């Protein structure tokens, strides 16, 4: 029953956080295949943190399996900020990483800013 709440939660997150990227992909059998979330503040945060982004994938070992992808950045005061996260039913493979990184790049264009540092208020 809890999986039925994922779709409405993702939709509500996107509606209540303008500029955020949040979507869910379903397979031909209508089961959830992938979920991606990147809050709108993440793109602005990227201009005021260390110019290093950490990405990691973790295998989920429940009965549903899958992979959790996460991108984080670190501030000058050693605070971690999440940039984006995703869950897929696939294993951690080239296609999964490619999918995650393409959506991360599209959701946070400041990742490829020419001048990473600027004045932060």
MOWOHU-V120653 format. One record per pair of residues at least 24 apart in sequence whose C-alpha atoms are under 7 Angstrom apart, sorted by the first residue. I is the first residue (numbers start at 1). J is the second residue. Records with the same first field share a line. If there is no record, write none. Layout:
I->J + J
//
This chain:
21->107
33->88 + 89
34->87 + 88 + 89
35->86 + 87 + 88
36->85 + 86 + 87
37->84 + 85 + 86
38->83 + 84 + 85 + 107
42->83
43->108 + 109 + 110
46->110 + 111
47->110 + 116 + 117 + 118
48->117 + 120
49->73 + 74 + 75 + 76
50->74 + 75 + 76
51->116
57->92
65->89
66->90 + 91
67->91 + 92
//
